[in-house]
């Protein structure tokens, strides 16, 4: 087997066959390591604090949204595992070259940048909180956030193999930290009185509210359809990539929703790392909590920077992979010094949905319902040879989908409803145009 380079230099070209050796267990570990972090706690916690949902309602509603989003993400990972190509080439085939480069990739880069900064900000708050409690020292926010962002940018330059290796070492720390936090919540946060309050909302929280927060989670994670092939291009087979991603994402988010919901319901705190640090005086436990928070931040931001850099590379093809990763990291460092990105997360996620939902719906509908989960080999070869493709139906439906998301009232869960509407509009538009080529027999099923 060829030795892996220290710094990954593969850009938009296919991954060599000898490097396609990542198993479902490794993908499971990677996604599990990505899941439990400060940014992902936000919506389950907001569902309790801002939405007035009980812990139980918040947990199940957000898990439902995540299950639906992760299914789409795993299906759109299949082209990456089959052809070794990054998601950006897959997007060019599905929605056309210009729409991919000018719309889909910038949207994905913007989404990754937002979550990169949110994770860094959350991790910075945890670190500052623990340092103040243990040493009585108060440090300014911005310098600490910038230093953390710089460290993660440098690590992300190394590439996928750094992500894979790092998460293997991180898992014991992550699991230990999660066990400690859950233990503290159950032993110090719960009592006879508080146990009853877990199933009581603080205000009128209807089914519509449950679906709204479920929809927000869906918006947060479904954007992964435009990046999941970046991860699975190193997969041993399509089945390894599909099931590894799905299982890891689902198990990881269930733990995320559990800790985030408990933190909000018991302590009114968005960040379980901060809440756990406040209720223990044990230096040993504080060290474990801090290590878990830092490791979780680094692991998810390696993914954000890696996939965001590839999206930027597609939008600005004159850059090399290393250059695009450096540009992404520079922007991430700047945004990480703006704490309001976390404080107003619900508003920012809703705004991102205007762009994320329509393009994600079109990508999903094209691959699953128009092409029946198959991409013609000839189309990929044309792209690799520099041929440009245009999908006018995608452009028209994208515009209509954006208006649909904006016009649908919040109580009707615009993320879910506009996603379904955009999928239907796109399939009907493609059928009417009769412009889709017939798939070949070259493709394989999920279990190949």
C-alpha positions as CSV (number, residue, x, y, z in Angstrom):
1,X,0.0,0.0,0.0
2,X,1.3,3.5,-0.9
3,X,2.3,5.6,2.0
4,X,-0.1,8.5,2.8
5,X,1.4,12.0,2.3
6,X,1.8,14.0,5.5
7,X,-0.3,16.8,4.0
8,X,-3.2,15.8,1.8
9,X,-2.8,17.5,-1.6
10,X,-5.6,15.8,-3.5
11,X,-7.9,18.5,-4.9
12,X,-10.9,17.7,-7.1
13,X,-9.3,14.7,-8.7
14,X,-10.4,11.1,-7.8
15,X,-8.8,9.3,-4.8
16,X,-6.5,6.5,-6.0
17,X,-8.0,3.0,-5.4
18,X,-5.2,2.0,-3.0
19,X,-6.2,4.8,-0.7
20,X,-9.8,3.8,-0.5
21,X,-9.6,1.7,2.6
22,X,-11.7,3.4,5.4
23,X,-14.2,1.0,7.0
24,X,-17.6,1.7,8.4
25,X,-16.2,1.4,12.0
26,X,-13.8,4.2,11.3
27,X,-16.5,6.3,9.8
28,X,-18.7,5.5,12.8
29,X,-15.9,6.7,15.2
30,X,-15.3,9.8,13.1
31,X,-19.0,10.9,13.1
32,X,-19.4,10.0,16.8
33,X,-16.4,12.2,17.6
34,X,-17.9,15.0,15.6
35,X,-21.3,14.9,17.2
36,X,-21.1,15.9,20.9
37,X,-19.9,19.5,20.9
38,X,-20.9,23.0,22.0
39,X,-22.4,24.0,18.6
40,X,-24.6,20.9,18.3
41,X,-26.0,21.3,21.8
42,X,-27.6,24.6,20.8
43,X,-30.9,23.6,19.2
44,X,-31.9,20.9,21.7
45,X,-31.1,23.4,24.5
46,X,-32.9,26.3,22.7
47,X,-35.9,24.0,22.3
48,X,-36.2,24.0,26.1
49,X,-35.1,27.5,27.0
50,X,-36.6,29.5,24.1
51,X,-39.3,27.1,22.8
52,X,-40.6,26.1,26.2
53,X,-40.5,22.4,25.4
54,X,-40.1,19.8,28.1
55,X,-36.9,17.8,28.1
56,X,-38.7,14.8,26.6
57,X,-40.4,16.8,23.8
58,X,-37.2,18.6,23.0
59,X,-35.2,15.3,22.8
60,X,-37.6,13.4,20.6
61,X,-38.4,16.4,18.3
62,X,-34.8,17.2,17.6
63,X,-33.8,13.6,17.2
64,X,-36.6,13.2,14.6
65,X,-35.2,16.1,12.6
66,X,-31.7,14.7,12.8
67,X,-32.7,11.2,11.7
68,X,-34.4,12.7,8.5
69,X,-31.4,14.9,7.7
70,X,-28.8,12.2,8.3
71,X,-30.6,9.8,5.9
72,X,-30.3,12.4,3.1
73,X,-26.7,13.0,4.0
74,X,-25.8,9.3,3.9
75,X,-27.5,8.8,0.5
76,X,-25.6,11.7,-1.0
77,X,-22.3,10.2,0.3
78,X,-22.6,7.3,-2.1
79,X,-21.1,9.0,-5.2
80,X,-18.0,9.8,-3.2
81,X,-17.5,6.2,-2.1
82,X,-18.1,4.9,-5.6
83,X,-16.0,7.2,-7.6
84,X,-13.5,8.7,-5.1
85,X,-14.6,12.2,-6.2
86,X,-15.3,15.1,-3.8
87,X,-18.8,16.3,-3.3
88,X,-18.2,19.3,-5.5
89,X,-17.8,17.3,-8.7
90,X,-20.9,15.3,-7.7
91,X,-22.8,18.6,-7.4
92,X,-21.6,19.7,-10.8
93,X,-23.2,16.6,-12.3
94,X,-26.5,17.0,-10.4
95,X,-27.2,20.7,-10.6
96,X,-24.8,21.9,-13.2
97,X,-21.4,23.5,-13.2
98,X,-22.3,27.1,-12.7
99,X,-24.9,26.6,-10.1
100,X,-22.5,24.3,-8.2
101,X,-19.6,26.8,-8.3
102,X,-21.5,30.0,-7.9
103,X,-24.3,29.0,-5.4
104,X,-24.0,25.5,-3.8
105,X,-20.3,25.7,-2.9
106,X,-20.4,29.2,-1.5
107,X,-23.5,28.2,0.6
108,X,-21.7,25.2,1.9
109,X,-18.5,27.2,2.7
110,X,-20.7,29.8,4.5
111,X,-22.4,27.1,6.5
112,X,-19.1,25.5,7.5
113,X,-17.7,28.9,8.4
114,X,-20.6,29.6,10.6
115,X,-20.4,26.3,12.5
116,X,-16.6,26.5,12.7
117,X,-16.9,29.9,14.5
118,X,-19.8,28.7,16.7
119,X,-17.8,25.7,17.8
120,X,-14.7,27.8,18.5
121,X,-16.7,30.4,20.5
122,X,-18.4,27.7,22.5
123,X,-15.1,26.0,23.3
124,X,-13.6,29.3,24.3
125,X,-16.4,30.0,26.8
126,X,-15.9,26.6,28.3
127,X,-12.1,27.1,28.6
128,X,-12.5,30.5,30.1
129,X,-15.1,29.4,32.6
130,X,-13.0,26.4,33.8
131,X,-9.8,28.5,34.1
132,X,-11.6,31.1,36.1
133,X,-13.1,28.5,38.5
134,X,-9.8,26.6,38.9
135,X,-7.2,29.3,38.9
136,X,-9.3,32.4,39.5
137,X,-7.8,34.0,36.4
138,X,-9.9,35.9,33.9
139,X,-8.6,36.1,30.3
140,X,-10.1,38.2,27.5
141,X,-12.4,36.3,25.1
142,X,-11.0,37.4,21.7
143,X,-7.3,36.4,22.0
144,X,-8.2,33.0,23.4
145,X,-10.8,32.4,20.6
146,X,-8.3,33.5,17.9
147,X,-5.5,31.2,19.2
148,X,-7.9,28.2,19.3
149,X,-9.1,29.0,15.7
150,X,-5.5,29.2,14.5
151,X,-4.6,25.8,16.0
152,X,-7.6,24.1,14.3
153,X,-6.9,25.8,11.0
154,X,-3.3,24.4,11.0
155,X,-4.5,20.9,11.9
156,X,-7.2,21.0,9.1
157,X,-4.5,21.7,6.5
158,X,-3.2,18.2,7.0
159,X,-6.4,16.7,5.5
160,X,-8.7,13.7,5.9
161,X,-6.1,11.3,7.3
162,X,-5.4,13.7,10.1
163,X,-9.2,13.7,10.9
164,X,-9.3,9.9,10.9
165,X,-6.3,9.5,13.1
166,X,-7.2,12.3,15.5
167,X,-10.7,10.9,16.1
168,X,-9.3,7.5,17.1
169,X,-7.2,9.1,19.8
170,X,-10.0,11.5,20.8
171,X,-12.8,8.9,21.4
172,X,-11.6,7.8,24.9
173,X,-11.5,11.4,26.1
174,X,-14.9,12.2,24.5
175,X,-16.6,9.2,26.1
176,X,-15.0,9.8,29.5
177,X,-16.1,13.4,29.4
178,X,-19.7,12.6,28.4
179,X,-20.0,10.0,31.1
180,X,-18.7,12.5,33.7
181,X,-21.2,15.2,32.5
182,X,-24.1,12.7,32.5
183,X,-23.1,11.5,36.0
184,X,-23.0,15.0,37.4
185,X,-26.4,15.9,35.9
186,X,-28.0,12.8,37.3
187,X,-26.5,13.0,40.7
188,X,-26.4,16.7,41.3
189,X,-28.9,18.1,39.0
190,X,-31.8,15.8,39.5
191,X,-33.9,15.5,42.6
192,X,-37.5,14.5,43.4
193,X,-38.7,18.0,42.5
194,X,-36.6,18.5,39.4
195,X,-37.3,15.1,38.1
196,X,-41.0,16.1,37.6
197,X,-40.1,19.4,35.9
198,X,-38.2,17.6,33.1
199,X,-41.6,16.8,31.4
200,X,-43.1,20.2,32.0
201,X,-42.7,23.0,29.5
202,X,-42.2,26.5,30.8
203,X,-44.9,27.9,28.5
204,X,-47.5,26.9,25.9
205,X,-45.4,24.6,23.7
206,X,-47.5,23.0,21.0
207,X,-46.9,20.3,18.4
208,X,-46.1,23.2,16.0
209,X,-43.2,24.2,18.4
210,X,-41.9,20.6,18.4
211,X,-41.9,20.5,14.6
212,X,-40.3,24.0,14.4
213,X,-37.2,22.8,16.4
214,X,-37.2,19.5,14.6
215,X,-37.1,21.6,11.4
216,X,-34.2,23.7,12.7
217,X,-32.2,20.6,13.4
218,X,-33.0,19.4,9.9
219,X,-31.8,22.7,8.5
220,X,-28.6,22.4,10.5
221,X,-27.7,18.9,9.3
222,X,-29.2,18.5,5.8
223,X,-26.6,20.9,4.4
224,X,-24.3,18.0,4.7
225,X,-25.7,16.5,1.5
226,X,-23.4,18.9,-0.4
227,X,-20.3,17.7,1.5
228,X,-20.7,14.1,2.6
229,X,-18.9,12.7,-0.5
230,X,-15.8,14.6,0.7
231,X,-15.6,12.2,3.6
232,X,-16.6,8.9,1.9
233,X,-14.3,9.3,-1.1
234,X,-11.8,7.3,1.0
235,X,-14.4,4.6,1.8
236,X,-13.7,0.9,1.3
237,X,-17.1,0.5,-0.3
238,X,-20.4,2.4,-0.6
239,X,-21.9,0.3,2.2
240,X,-19.0,1.2,4.6
241,X,-19.5,4.9,3.9
242,X,-23.3,4.9,4.1
243,X,-23.8,2.9,7.3
244,X,-20.7,4.3,9.0
245,X,-21.9,7.9,8.5
246,X,-25.5,7.2,9.4
247,X,-24.9,5.1,12.5
248,X,-22.2,7.5,13.9
249,X,-24.4,10.5,13.2
250,X,-27.5,9.1,14.8
251,X,-25.8,7.7,18.0
252,X,-23.8,10.9,18.4
253,X,-26.8,13.2,18.0
254,X,-28.9,11.2,20.5
255,X,-26.2,11.8,23.1
256,X,-26.0,15.4,22.1
257,X,-29.7,15.9,22.5
258,X,-29.7,14.1,25.8
259,X,-26.9,16.3,27.3
260,X,-28.1,19.5,25.7
261,X,-31.7,19.0,26.8
262,X,-30.7,18.1,30.4
263,X,-28.4,21.1,30.6
264,X,-31.2,23.5,29.6
265,X,-34.0,21.8,31.6
266,X,-32.0,21.5,34.9
267,X,-29.7,24.6,34.8
268,X,-31.0,26.9,32.1
269,X,-27.6,26.6,30.4
270,X,-27.0,26.2,26.6
271,X,-23.6,24.5,27.0
272,X,-23.5,21.3,29.1
273,X,-19.7,21.6,29.5
274,X,-20.2,25.0,31.3
275,X,-23.1,23.6,33.3
276,X,-21.1,20.5,34.4
277,X,-18.1,22.7,35.3
278,X,-20.2,24.9,37.6
279,X,-21.7,22.0,39.7
280,X,-18.4,20.2,40.6
281,X,-15.5,21.3,42.7
282,X,-13.4,18.2,41.8
283,X,-10.2,19.2,40.0
284,X,-10.0,15.7,38.4
285,X,-13.5,16.0,37.0
286,X,-13.0,19.5,35.8
287,X,-9.9,18.4,33.9
288,X,-11.9,15.6,32.2
289,X,-14.7,18.0,31.3
290,X,-12.3,20.6,29.9
291,X,-10.4,18.0,27.9
292,X,-13.6,16.6,26.5
293,X,-14.8,20.1,25.5
294,X,-11.5,21.0,23.8
295,X,-11.3,17.7,22.0
296,X,-14.9,17.8,20.8
297,X,-14.3,21.3,19.5
298,X,-11.2,20.3,17.6
299,X,-12.7,17.2,16.1
300,X,-15.8,18.9,14.7
301,X,-13.8,21.8,13.4
302,X,-11.4,19.6,11.6
303,X,-14.5,18.4,9.7
304,X,-15.9,21.9,9.2
305,X,-12.6,23.2,7.9
306,X,-11.9,20.2,5.7
307,X,-15.3,20.1,3.9
308,X,-15.6,23.9,3.9
309,X,-12.2,24.2,2.3
310,X,-13.2,21.8,-0.5
311,X,-16.4,23.8,-1.2
312,X,-14.3,26.9,-1.4
313,X,-12.0,25.1,-3.8
314,X,-14.9,24.4,-6.1
315,X,-16.0,28.0,-6.0
316,X,-12.4,29.3,-6.6
317,X,-10.8,26.5,-8.7
318,X,-7.6,28.5,-9.3
319,X,-6.7,27.8,-5.7
320,X,-4.9,24.6,-4.5
321,X,-6.4,22.5,-1.7
322,X,-3.9,23.9,0.7
323,X,-4.6,27.5,-0.4
324,X,-8.4,27.1,-0.1
325,X,-8.0,25.6,3.4
326,X,-5.8,28.5,4.4
327,X,-8.4,31.0,3.1
328,X,-11.2,29.2,4.9
329,X,-9.2,29.1,8.1
330,X,-8.4,32.9,7.9
331,X,-12.1,33.7,7.6
332,X,-12.9,31.3,10.4
333,X,-10.4,33.0,12.7
334,X,-12.1,36.4,12.1
335,X,-15.6,35.0,12.7
336,X,-14.6,33.2,15.8
337,X,-14.1,36.5,17.6
338,X,-17.8,37.4,17.3
339,X,-19.7,35.9,20.3
340,X,-23.1,37.1,19.0
341,X,-23.0,34.3,16.4
342,X,-23.8,31.9,19.3
343,X,-26.1,34.2,21.3
344,X,-28.4,34.7,18.2
345,X,-27.9,31.2,16.9
346,X,-31.6,30.5,16.3
347,X,-31.9,33.5,14.0
348,X,-28.8,32.8,12.1
349,X,-29.7,29.1,11.5
350,X,-33.2,30.2,10.2
351,X,-31.5,32.7,7.9
352,X,-29.1,30.1,6.6
353,X,-32.0,27.9,5.9
354,X,-33.2,30.3,3.1
355,X,-30.1,29.1,1.2
356,X,-29.5,25.7,2.6
357,X,-32.9,24.1,2.3
358,X,-33.6,24.8,-1.4
359,X,-30.2,23.7,-2.7
360,X,-30.1,20.6,-0.5
361,X,-33.6,19.7,-1.6
362,X,-32.6,20.0,-5.3
363,X,-29.5,17.9,-4.8
364,X,-31.4,15.2,-2.9
365,X,-34.3,15.1,-5.4
366,X,-32.0,14.9,-8.4
367,X,-29.9,12.1,-7.1
368,X,-32.6,10.0,-5.4
369,X,-35.7,10.6,-7.5
370,X,-34.6,11.8,-10.9
371,X,-31.4,9.7,-11.3
372,X,-32.7,6.9,-9.0
373,X,-29.5,6.9,-7.0
374,X,-27.3,6.6,-10.0
375,X,-24.9,8.9,-12.0
376,X,-23.9,8.2,-15.5
377,X,-20.2,7.5,-15.8
378,X,-20.0,9.5,-18.9
379,X,-21.2,12.7,-17.1
380,X,-18.4,12.4,-14.5
381,X,-15.8,11.8,-17.2
382,X,-17.0,14.9,-19.1
383,X,-16.6,17.0,-15.9
384,X,-13.1,15.6,-15.3
385,X,-12.2,16.6,-18.9
386,X,-13.4,20.2,-18.3
387,X,-16.9,20.1,-19.8
388,X,-19.4,22.6,-18.4
389,X,-22.9,21.5,-17.6
390,X,-26.0,23.7,-17.1
391,X,-29.2,22.8,-15.3
392,X,-31.8,25.5,-15.9
393,X,-34.5,23.7,-14.0
394,X,-32.3,23.7,-10.8
395,X,-31.9,27.4,-11.1
396,X,-35.6,28.1,-11.5
397,X,-36.6,25.8,-8.7
398,X,-33.9,27.1,-6.4
399,X,-35.4,30.6,-6.7
400,X,-38.9,29.3,-6.1
401,X,-37.7,27.2,-3.1
402,X,-36.1,30.3,-1.5
403,X,-39.3,32.2,-1.7
404,X,-41.2,29.2,-0.3
405,X,-39.0,29.1,2.7
406,X,-39.3,32.8,3.4
407,X,-43.1,32.9,3.0
408,X,-44.0,29.8,5.1
409,X,-44.8,30.9,8.6
410,X,-42.6,29.7,11.4
411,X,-45.4,27.7,13.0
412,X,-45.5,25.5,9.9
413,X,-41.9,24.3,10.1
414,X,-40.5,26.0,7.0
415,X,-37.4,23.7,6.9
416,X,-39.5,20.6,6.5
417,X,-42.3,22.0,4.3
418,X,-40.1,24.0,1.9
419,X,-37.7,21.0,1.5
420,X,-40.6,18.8,0.5
421,X,-42.1,21.4,-1.8
422,X,-38.8,22.1,-3.5
423,X,-38.2,18.4,-4.0
424,X,-41.6,18.0,-5.7
425,X,-41.2,21.1,-7.8
426,X,-37.8,19.9,-9.0
427,X,-38.9,16.4,-9.9
428,X,-41.9,17.7,-11.8
429,X,-39.8,20.3,-13.6
430,X,-37.2,17.7,-14.7
431,X,-39.9,15.3,-15.9
432,X,-41.5,18.0,-17.9
433,X,-38.2,19.0,-19.6
434,X,-37.4,15.4,-20.5
435,X,-33.7,16.4,-20.4
436,X,-32.4,13.8,-17.9
437,X,-30.1,11.1,-19.5
438,X,-30.9,7.5,-18.8
439,X,-28.7,5.9,-16.1
440,X,-26.3,3.2,-17.0
441,X,-25.7,-0.2,-15.4
442,X,-22.3,1.0,-14.1
443,X,-23.6,2.0,-10.7
444,X,-24.1,-0.2,-7.6
445,X,-26.7,-0.4,-4.8
446,X,-26.0,0.7,-1.3
447,X,-24.9,-2.7,-0.3
448,X,-22.1,-3.0,-2.9
